[in-house]
Amino acid sequence: METREEVLRKINWDYTYTVEDQEKLLASPSLSDKKHIYVKILQSVRWYTIKSILNEDELREALSPEVIGALFPPALREKYHYARKVLFG
């Protein structure tokens, strides 16, 4: 299974963000700062890896309606909407 650092490096290969930059964004209190990273993670990484690299608070944010609404295709939005419902009610 991939580590958090490997995932962050892989998902933003097309940007100049370093892993450290992404960690700073993920530590930010603003969801809008994190949204891009969460969308990339949800669209690019397997579910069990996601669960292993995000803590509970991060997972709750990653599965927020604002992030899920930015996912494509619609079937992926439905998948993560269901996951949110199962995990967090």
SULSULQUI-V477398 format. One record per residue. N is the residue number from 1. RES is the residue in one small letter. SS is DSSP state (helix for helix, strand for strand, loop for the rest). Layout:
BEGIN
N,RES,SS ; N,RES,SS
END
This chain:
BEGIN
1,m,loop ; 2,e,loop ; 3,t,loop ; 4,r,helix ; 5,e,helix ; 6,e,helix ; 7,v,helix ; 8,l,helix ; 9,r,helix ; 10,k,helix ; 11,i,helix ; 12,n,loop ; 13,w,loop ; 14,d,loop ; 15,y,loop ; 16,t,loop ; 17,y,loop ; 18,t,loop ; 19,v,helix ; 20,e,helix ; 21,d,helix ; 22,q,helix ; 23,e,helix ; 24,k,helix ; 25,l,helix ; 26,l,helix ; 27,a,helix ; 28,s,loop ; 29,p,loop ; 30,s,loop ; 31,l,helix ; 32,s,helix ; 33,d,helix ; 34,k,helix ; 35,k,helix ; 36,h,helix ; 37,i,helix ; 38,y,helix ; 39,v,helix ; 40,k,helix ; 41,i,helix ; 42,l,helix ; 43,q,helix ; 44,s,helix ; 45,v,loop ; 46,r,loop ; 47,w,helix ; 48,y,helix ; 49,t,helix ; 50,i,helix ; 51,k,helix ; 52,s,helix ; 53,i,helix ; 54,l,loop ; 55,n,loop ; 56,e,helix ; 57,d,helix ; 58,e,helix ; 59,l,helix ; 60,r,helix ; 61,e,helix ; 62,a,helix ; 63,l,loop ; 64,s,loop ; 65,p,helix ; 66,e,helix ; 67,v,helix ; 68,i,helix ; 69,g,loop ; 70,a,loop ; 71,l,loop ; 72,f,loop ; 73,p,loop ; 74,p,helix ; 75,a,helix ; 76,l,helix ; 77,r,helix ; 78,e,helix ; 79,k,helix ; 80,y,helix ; 81,h,helix ; 82,y,helix ; 83,a,helix ; 84,r,helix ; 85,k,helix ; 86,v,helix ; 87,l,helix ; 88,f,helix ; 89,g,loop
END
